[in-house]
Amino acid sequence: MNVNFPFRFDGRGRTQDPRDDYLRQLVEQVLFTSPGERVNLPDFGSGLLQLPFAPNSIEMAAATQFAVQGALQKWLSGYIKVMSVVASAEESLLTITVTYAPLSTGVTQVQTFVYGGNG
């Protein structure tokens, strides 16, 4: 684990735990890695970027949530408990909000990941 120095503070004014950044990076890797992309782990990832996001529908939102939540539970169940996944797509911008609790602390974390756009 990489401990940052000097210490940083989180949004609550408390010392930021470096594990928070580590877990966020793990979640991001699972979300944005496509199955088949990693040679030694061919089924790693969520397949999120392969889902057709147009047109948006209740069914597509449910399929996205199911696929992402399943992948997070499969690959990160030893680190986090996934509470919810919300996906939305507007034009070329994909936004995923994941609510989870690290098993080590049980403190709920809400992370938003954005993919695409003109950035």
C-alpha positions in Angstrom: 0.0 0.0 0.0 1.3 3.4 -0.9 1.0 5.9 2.0 1.0 9.5 0.9 3.0 12.1 2.8 2.1 14.7 3.8 -1.2 13.4 5.0 -4.3 14.7 3.2 -7.7 15.4 4.5 -11.0 14.0 3.2 -14.2 15.9 2.6 -15.2 15.5 6.3 -12.0 17.1 7.6 -10.5 13.9 8.8 -7.2 12.4 7.8 -7.7 10.6 4.5 -7.1 6.9 4.6 -4.8 5.9 1.6 -6.9 2.7 1.3 -9.8 4.9 0.1 -7.8 5.9 -3.0 -6.7 2.3 -3.5 -10.2 0.9 -3.3 -11.5 3.7 -5.7 -8.8 2.7 -8.2 -9.8 -1.0 -7.9 -13.4 -0.1 -8.6 -12.4 2.0 -11.5 -10.3 -0.9 -13.0 -13.2 -3.3 -12.8 -15.6 -0.8 -14.3 -13.6 0.3 -17.3 -11.7 -2.9 -18.2 -13.4 -5.1 -20.8 -13.4 -8.9 -20.6 -10.6 -10.2 -22.8 -8.4 -7.1 -22.3 -6.2 -8.7 -19.7 -4.3 -11.7 -21.0 -3.9 -13.6 -17.7 -7.4 -12.8 -16.5 -9.5 -13.0 -19.6 -12.9 -12.6 -17.8 -11.8 -9.7 -15.6 -13.8 -6.5 -15.9 -17.5 -5.5 -16.2 -18.1 -5.2 -19.9 -19.6 -1.8 -19.2 -18.0 -0.2 -22.2 -19.4 -2.9 -24.5 -23.1 -2.3 -23.5 -25.1 -0.3 -26.0 -26.1 2.9 -24.2 -28.4 4.3 -26.9 -31.3 4.5 -26.7 -31.5 4.8 -22.9 -34.3 2.7 -21.4 -35.3 1.2 -18.0 -34.2 -2.2 -19.3 -30.8 -1.0 -20.3 -30.3 0.7 -17.0 -31.2 -2.5 -15.2 -28.9 -4.5 -17.4 -26.1 -2.1 -16.8 -26.6 -2.1 -13.0 -26.8 -5.9 -13.0 -23.6 -6.4 -15.0 -21.6 -3.8 -13.1 -22.7 -4.9 -9.7 -22.1 -8.5 -10.5 -18.5 -7.8 -11.7 -17.7 -5.7 -8.6 -19.0 -8.4 -6.3 -17.1 -11.1 -8.2 -13.7 -9.3 -8.3 -13.8 -7.1 -5.2 -15.9 -9.1 -2.7 -12.8 -9.4 -0.4 -12.5 -5.7 -0.2 -15.9 -4.0 -0.4 -19.7 -4.6 -0.1 -21.5 -3.1 -3.0 -24.6 -1.3 -2.0 -25.8 0.3 -5.3 -24.8 1.1 -8.8 -26.4 3.8 -10.9 -25.5 4.4 -14.6 -26.5 7.2 -16.9 -25.5 8.1 -20.4 -25.9 11.4 -22.1 -24.6 11.6 -25.7 -20.9 10.5 -25.4 -20.6 10.9 -21.6 -21.1 7.8 -19.4 -21.5 8.4 -15.6 -21.4 5.6 -13.1 -22.1 6.2 -9.4 -21.1 3.3 -7.1 -22.0 3.2 -3.4 -20.0 0.7 -1.4 -18.6 0.1 2.1 -15.0 -1.1 2.6 -15.1 -4.3 4.6 -12.2 -3.0 6.8 -14.2 0.0 8.0 -17.8 -0.4 7.0 -18.0 3.4 6.2 -20.1 4.0 3.2 -18.3 5.6 0.2 -20.0 7.1 -2.8 -17.8 7.4 -5.9 -18.7 8.8 -9.3 -16.8 7.7 -12.4 -17.0 9.5 -15.8 -16.0 8.1 -19.1 -16.0 9.7 -22.5 -16.9 13.3 -23.4 -14.7 15.9 -25.0 -12.0 15.8 -22.3 
